[in-house]
Amino acid sequence: MSITVGVLALQGAFFEHLQLLKKAAEQAPSSDWRFIEVRTPQELATCDALVLPGGESTTMSLVAERSNLLEPLREFVKVDRKPTWGTCAGLILLAESANKTKKGGQELIGGLDVRVNRNHFGRQTDSFQGPLTLPFLGQDAPSFPAVFIRAPVVERILPHHAGIQTEEARHDDVVVAPSKQARDSVAEAATAEHVEVLATLEGPAAQNASHSDPDKEVGDIVAVRQGNVFGTSFHPELTGDSRIHAWWLSQVQAAVLKRNKLKQ
């Protein structure tokens, strides 16, 4: 089975993602993998899955809009529901709502029913690396060397229903992604109603997360998944550890197999 994975190459750490994707594919060559840089709608149209790298989310959205790529990205993620992974800035772009931005200054793609808080950990000089437990890599898997650079966190998990963007837009200093519907039953099958929290970082309580017990302190939410859409606050691409990339490729392969089966 041939699978094409694109990495959005408008700005940010796209080269590093490509290198770790190739490394991960070599370790588990169960499919005929093809990895490409994506800068045009035509290149995006050839992809079965997509990575949105870390970088500067405002710059990425502006370049995408000027390249006539913003709407095709929304179609890819929210209408076709193809597998998509966003890291750091990519997570911001995939959120349905983001704060700490200027209205009109940040376009979002959407796809994850979350509100993110940009630059949650501070400025560039506050960047850090630390061990992070990632249960989805395996119960006994060693901790992951997570790199956080001006990283966002998921500060609230939003309900999955029509009109949530309108509700979010009522908050001050919040921008929202445009509402989009899944194209067909195949795309709907790749959509989940609930956001799954995959990793948290010990820290202040995530008081606004709708999944949490208000009497129980939890960590900052730094990895989430909703159907085919996956987001991480940190930068796996800036490490030599390809485990998350290998895990994600396995998710992509399963999604493509399921999509092909449903189309038959």
DRENDO-1510 file (C-alpha; in Angstrom, 1 decimal, always signed):
<recs>
REC; n; res; u; v; w
REC; 1; MET; +0.0; +0.0; +0.0 .
REC; 2; SER; +1.4; +3.4; -1.0 .
REC; 3; ILE; +0.8; +6.3; +1.4 .
REC; 4; THR; +1.9; +9.9; +0.9 .
REC; 5; VAL; +2.5; +12.0; +4.0 .
REC; 6; GLY; +3.0; +15.7; +3.5 .
REC; 7; VAL; +4.7; +18.2; +5.9 .
REC; 8; LEU; +3.5; +21.8; +5.6 .
REC; 9; ALA; +6.7; +23.6; +4.5 .
REC; 10; LEU; +5.7; +27.3; +4.7 .
REC; 11; GLN; +7.8; +28.0; +7.9 .
REC; 12; GLY; +9.1; +26.3; +10.9 .
REC; 13; ALA; +10.7; +22.9; +11.6 .
REC; 14; PHE; +9.4; +21.0; +8.6 .
REC; 15; PHE; +12.8; +19.5; +7.6 .
REC; 16; GLU; +13.2; +18.0; +11.0 .
REC; 17; HIS; +9.8; +16.3; +10.8 .
REC; 18; LEU; +10.7; +14.8; +7.4 .
REC; 19; GLN; +13.9; +13.3; +8.8 .
REC; 20; LEU; +12.2; +11.6; +11.7 .
REC; 21; LEU; +9.3; +10.4; +9.5 .
REC; 22; LYS; +11.8; +8.7; +7.2 .
REC; 23; LYS; +13.6; +7.2; +10.2 .
REC; 24; ALA; +10.4; +5.9; +11.6 .
REC; 25; ALA; +9.3; +4.4; +8.3 .
REC; 26; GLU; +12.7; +2.6; +7.9 .
REC; 27; GLN; +12.2; +1.0; +11.3 .
REC; 28; ALA; +8.7; -0.3; +10.5 .
REC; 29; PRO; +8.4; -0.5; +6.7 .
REC; 30; SER; +4.9; -2.0; +6.6 .
REC; 31; SER; +3.8; +0.3; +3.7 .
REC; 32; ASP; +5.3; +2.1; +0.7 .
REC; 33; TRP; +5.8; +5.5; +2.3 .
REC; 34; ARG; +6.3; +8.7; +0.4 .
REC; 35; PHE; +7.1; +12.0; +2.3 .
REC; 36; ILE; +6.9; +15.4; +0.6 .
REC; 37; GLU; +7.1; +19.1; +1.4 .
REC; 38; VAL; +3.7; +20.8; +0.9 .
REC; 39; ARG; +3.6; +24.4; -0.2 .
REC; 40; THR; +0.7; +24.4; -2.8 .
REC; 41; PRO; -2.9; +23.1; -3.0 .
REC; 42; GLN; -1.8; +20.7; -5.7 .
REC; 43; GLU; +0.9; +19.1; -3.5 .
REC; 44; LEU; -1.6; +18.9; -0.6 .
REC; 45; ALA; -4.1; +17.1; -2.9 .
REC; 46; THR; -1.7; +14.2; -3.3 .
REC; 47; CYS; -1.4; +13.6; +0.4 .
REC; 48; ASP; -3.1; +10.9; +2.5 .
REC; 49; ALA; -1.9; +12.5; +5.8 .
REC; 50; LEU; -0.3; +15.8; +6.9 .
REC; 51; VAL; +2.0; +17.2; +9.5 .
REC; 52; LEU; +1.8; +20.9; +10.6 .
REC; 53; PRO; +5.2; +21.6; +12.2 .
REC; 54; GLY; +6.3; +23.8; +15.0 .
REC; 55; GLY; +7.2; +27.4; +14.2 .
REC; 56; GLU; +5.2; +30.6; +14.2 .
REC; 57; SER; +1.5; +30.0; +13.8 .
REC; 58; THR; +0.6; +33.6; +12.8 .
REC; 59; THR; +3.3; +33.5; +10.0 .
REC; 60; MET; +2.1; +30.1; +8.9 .
REC; 61; SER; -1.5; +31.1; +8.6 .
REC; 62; LEU; -0.6; +34.4; +6.7 .
REC; 63; VAL; +1.6; +32.5; +4.2 .
REC; 64; ALA; -1.0; +29.8; +3.8 .
REC; 65; GLU; -3.6; +32.4; +3.0 .
REC; 66; ARG; -1.4; +34.2; +0.5 .
REC; 67; SER; -0.6; +30.9; -1.1 .
REC; 68; ASN; -4.3; +30.0; -1.5 .
REC; 69; LEU; -3.6; +27.1; +0.8 .
REC; 70; LEU; -5.7; +28.0; +3.9 .
REC; 71; GLU; -9.1; +26.8; +2.6 .
REC; 72; PRO; -7.6; +23.6; +1.1 .
REC; 73; LEU; -6.1; +22.9; +4.5 .
REC; 74; ARG; -9.5; +23.3; +6.2 .
REC; 75; GLU; -11.0; +21.0; +3.6 .
REC; 76; PHE; -8.2; +18.4; +4.2 .
REC; 77; VAL; -8.6; +18.5; +8.0 .
REC; 78; LYS; -12.2; +19.3; +8.7 .
REC; 79; VAL; -14.1; +18.2; +5.6 .
REC; 80; ASP; -12.2; +15.2; +4.5 .
REC; 81; ARG; -10.9; +14.4; +8.0 .
REC; 82; LYS; -7.7; +13.0; +6.8 .
REC; 83; PRO; -5.0; +12.1; +9.4 .
REC; 84; THR; -3.3; +15.3; +10.6 .
REC; 85; TRP; -0.7; +16.0; +13.3 .
REC; 86; GLY; +0.2; +19.4; +14.6 .
REC; 87; THR; +3.1; +20.2; +16.8 .
REC; 88; CYS; +3.3; +23.4; +18.9 .
REC; 89; ALA; +2.3; +26.0; +16.3 .
REC; 90; GLY; +0.6; +23.2; +14.4 .
REC; 91; LEU; -1.6; +22.5; +17.5 .
REC; 92; ILE; -2.6; +26.1; +17.6 .
REC; 93; LEU; -3.7; +26.0; +14.0 .
REC; 94; LEU; -5.7; +22.8; +14.5 .
REC; 95; ALA; -7.6; +24.3; +17.5 .
REC; 96; GLU; -11.2; +25.4; +17.1 .
REC; 97; SER; -10.4; +28.3; +19.4 .
REC; 98; ALA; -7.2; +30.1; +20.5 .
REC; 99; ASN; -6.6; +32.9; +23.0 .
REC; 100; LYS; -3.8; +35.3; +23.6 .
REC; 101; THR; -4.0; +36.5; +20.0 .
REC; 102; LYS; -5.3; +39.6; +18.3 .
REC; 103; LYS; -8.6; +39.2; +16.6 .
REC; 104; GLY; -8.0; +39.3; +12.9 .
REC; 105; GLY; -4.3; +38.5; +13.3 .
REC; 106; GLN; -4.5; +34.8; +13.4 .
REC; 107; GLU; -6.4; +32.4; +11.1 .
REC; 108; LEU; -7.1; +28.9; +12.4 .
REC; 109; ILE; -7.7; +25.7; +10.5 .
REC; 110; GLY; -9.6; +23.9; +13.2 .
REC; 111; GLY; -10.3; +20.2; +13.7 .
REC; 112; LEU; -9.8; +19.8; +17.4 .
REC; 113; ASP; -12.6; +20.8; +19.8 .
REC; 114; VAL; -10.2; +22.6; +22.1 .
REC; 115; ARG; -9.2; +26.1; +23.2 .
REC; 116; VAL; -5.5; +26.6; +23.3 .
REC; 117; ASN; -3.5; +29.2; +25.3 .
REC; 118; ARG; -0.6; +30.3; +23.2 .
REC; 119; ASN; +2.9; +30.8; +24.7 .
REC; 120; HIS; +1.6; +29.2; +28.0 .
REC; 121; PHE; +5.2; +28.5; +29.2 .
REC; 122; GLY; +6.5; +32.0; +28.5 .
REC; 123; ARG; +9.1; +33.5; +26.1 .
REC; 124; GLN; +11.8; +31.9; +24.0 .
REC; 125; THR; +14.2; +32.2; +26.9 .
REC; 126; ASP; +11.8; +30.1; +29.0 .
REC; 127; SER; +12.1; +27.1; +26.7 .
REC; 128; PHE; +12.9; +23.8; +28.4 .
REC; 129; GLN; +13.2; +20.0; +27.8 .
REC; 130; GLY; +12.0; +17.4; +30.3 .
REC; 131; PRO; +10.9; +13.8; +30.5 .
REC; 132; LEU; +7.3; +13.3; +29.6 .
REC; 133; THR; +5.2; +10.1; +30.2 .
REC; 134; LEU; +3.3; +9.1; +27.1 .
REC; 135; PRO; +1.0; +6.1; +27.9 .
REC; 136; PHE; +0.0; +5.8; +24.2 .
REC; 137; LEU; +3.6; +4.7; +23.4 .
REC; 138; GLY; +3.2; +1.7; +25.7 .
REC; 139; GLN; +2.7; +1.1; +29.3 .
REC; 140; ASP; +6.3; +0.4; +30.1 .
REC; 141; ALA; +7.7; +2.9; +27.5 .
REC; 142; PRO; +10.6; +5.1; +28.7 .
REC; 143; SER; +9.7; +8.8; +29.1 .
REC; 144; PHE; +10.0; +11.0; +26.1 .
REC; 145; PRO; +12.4; +13.9; +26.0 .
REC; 146; ALA; +9.8; +16.6; +25.3 .
REC; 147; VAL; +11.0; +20.0; +24.1 .
REC; 148; PHE; +8.8; +23.0; +24.9 .
REC; 149; ILE; +9.5; +26.3; +23.0 .
REC; 150; ARG; +7.0; +29.1; +23.6 .
REC; 151; ALA; +4.5; +26.2; +23.7 .
REC; 152; PRO; +0.8; +26.3; +23.9 .
REC; 153; VAL; -1.4; +24.1; +26.2 .
REC; 154; VAL; -5.0; +23.0; +25.8 .
REC; 155; GLU; -6.8; +25.1; +28.4 .
REC; 156; ARG; -10.3; +23.9; +27.7 .
REC; 157; ILE; -11.9; +20.9; +25.9 .
REC; 158; LEU; -14.9; +22.2; +24.0 .
REC; 159; PRO; -18.2; +20.3; +23.5 .
REC; 160; HIS; -18.7; +18.8; +20.1 .
REC; 161; HIS; -21.8; +20.5; +18.7 .
REC; 162; ALA; -22.8; +22.9; +16.0 .
REC; 163; GLY; -22.4; +26.5; +17.0 .
REC; 164; ILE; -19.4; +26.1; +19.3 .
REC; 165; GLN; -17.4; +28.6; +17.3 .
REC; 166; THR; -20.1; +31.2; +17.8 .
REC; 167; GLU; -20.1; +30.6; +21.6 .
REC; 168; GLU; -16.3; +30.8; +21.8 .
REC; 169; ALA; -16.2; +34.0; +19.7 .
REC; 170; ARG; -18.1; +35.7; +22.5 .
REC; 171; HIS; -15.0; +35.6; +24.7 .
REC; 172; ASP; -12.6; +38.5; +24.7 .
REC; 173; ASP; -9.3; +38.0; +22.9 .
REC; 174; VAL; -10.3; +34.7; +21.3 .
REC; 175; VAL; -10.2; +33.7; +17.7 .
REC; 176; VAL; -12.1; +30.8; +16.2 .
REC; 177; ALA; -11.9; +28.5; +13.2 .
REC; 178; PRO; -14.7; +28.6; +10.6 .
REC; 179; SER; -17.3; +25.9; +11.0 .
REC; 180; LYS; -17.0; +23.0; +8.5 .
REC; 181; GLN; -18.9; +19.7; +8.1 .
REC; 182; ALA; -17.5; +16.3; +7.2 .
REC; 183; ARG; -17.9; +15.7; +3.5 .
REC; 184; ASP; -19.4; +12.2; +3.6 .
REC; 185; SER; -19.9; +9.1; +5.6 .
REC; 186; VAL; -16.3; +8.2; +5.1 .
REC; 187; ALA; -15.1; +11.5; +6.6 .
REC; 188; GLU; -17.7; +11.2; +9.4 .
REC; 189; ALA; -16.3; +7.8; +10.4 .
REC; 190; ALA; -13.0; +9.5; +11.0 .
REC; 191; THR; -14.5; +12.1; +13.3 .
REC; 192; ALA; -14.8; +11.6; +17.1 .
REC; 193; GLU; -17.3; +13.4; +19.3 .
REC; 194; HIS; -14.9; +13.6; +22.2 .
REC; 195; VAL; -11.3; +14.8; +22.6 .
REC; 196; GLU; -9.0; +12.3; +24.1 .
REC; 197; VAL; -6.2; +13.6; +26.4 .
REC; 198; LEU; -3.1; +11.7; +25.6 .
REC; 199; ALA; -0.5; +13.4; +27.9 .
REC; 200; THR; -0.3; +16.0; +30.6 .
REC; 201; LEU; +2.6; +17.8; +32.1 .
REC; 202; GLU; +2.7; +18.3; +35.8 .
REC; 203; GLY; +1.9; +21.9; +36.6 .
REC; 204; PRO; -1.1; +24.1; +37.5 .
REC; 205; ALA; -4.5; +22.6; +37.5 .
REC; 206; ALA; -6.3; +22.7; +34.1 .
REC; 207; GLN; -9.3; +24.2; +35.8 .
REC; 208; ASN; -11.3; +24.9; +32.6 .
REC; 209; ALA; -10.9; +21.5; +31.0 .
REC; 210; SER; -14.5; +20.1; +30.8 .
REC; 211; HIS; -13.2; +16.5; +31.3 .
REC; 212; SER; -11.7; +17.2; +34.7 .
REC; 213; ASP; -12.9; +16.7; +38.2 .
REC; 214; PRO; -13.0; +20.2; +39.8 .
REC; 215; ASP; -11.7; +18.7; +43.1 .
REC; 216; LYS; -8.8; +17.0; +41.5 .
REC; 217; GLU; -5.6; +18.8; +40.3 .
REC; 218; VAL; -4.4; +17.8; +36.9 .
REC; 219; GLY; -1.5; +18.8; +34.8 .
REC; 220; ASP; -1.3; +21.0; +31.7 .
REC; 221; ILE; -2.7; +19.2; +28.7 .
REC; 222; VAL; +0.0; +18.8; +26.1 .
REC; 223; ALA; -1.2; +16.1; +23.8 .
REC; 224; VAL; -4.7; +15.4; +22.5 .
REC; 225; ARG; -6.4; +13.4; +19.8 .
REC; 226; GLN; -9.9; +13.6; +18.2 .
REC; 227; GLY; -10.5; +11.0; +15.6 .
REC; 228; ASN; -7.9; +11.5; +12.9 .
REC; 229; VAL; -6.6; +14.8; +14.3 .
REC; 230; PHE; -3.6; +14.7; +16.7 .
REC; 231; GLY; -1.9; +17.6; +18.4 .
REC; 232; THR; +1.1; +18.0; +20.7 .
REC; 233; SER; +2.3; +21.1; +22.5 .
REC; 234; PHE; +5.9; +20.0; +22.4 .
REC; 235; HIS; +8.4; +19.4; +19.5 .
REC; 236; PRO; +9.1; +15.7; +18.9 .
REC; 237; GLU; +10.8; +16.7; +15.7 .
REC; 238; LEU; +13.6; +18.5; +17.6 .
REC; 239; THR; +14.8; +15.3; +19.3 .
REC; 240; GLY; +16.4; +12.2; +17.9 .
REC; 241; ASP; +13.6; +10.1; +19.2 .
REC; 242; SER; +11.3; +8.8; +16.4 .
REC; 243; ARG; +8.8; +6.9; +18.6 .
REC; 244; ILE; +6.0; +9.3; +18.3 .
REC; 245; HIS; +6.5; +9.6; +14.6 .
REC; 246; ALA; +6.5; +5.7; +14.3 .
REC; 247; TRP; +3.3; +5.6; +16.4 .
REC; 248; TRP; +1.6; +8.2; +14.3 .
REC; 249; LEU; +2.5; +6.4; +11.1 .
REC; 250; SER; +0.8; +3.3; +12.4 .
REC; 251; GLN; -2.3; +5.5; +13.1 .
REC; 252; VAL; -2.1; +6.9; +9.5 .
REC; 253; GLN; -1.8; +3.4; +8.0 .
REC; 254; ALA; -4.8; +2.2; +10.0 .
REC; 255; ALA; -6.8; +5.2; +8.9 .
REC; 256; VAL; -6.0; +4.8; +5.3 .
REC; 257; LEU; -6.9; +1.1; +5.3 .
REC; 258; LYS; -10.2; +2.0; +7.0 .
REC; 259; ARG; -10.9; +4.8; +4.5 .
REC; 260; ASN; -10.2; +2.5; +1.5 .
REC; 261; LYS; -12.4; -0.2; +2.9 .
REC; 262; LEU; -15.3; +2.2; +3.5 .
REC; 263; LYS; -15.0; +3.5; -0.1 .
REC; 264; GLN; -15.3; +0.0; -1.6 .
</recs>
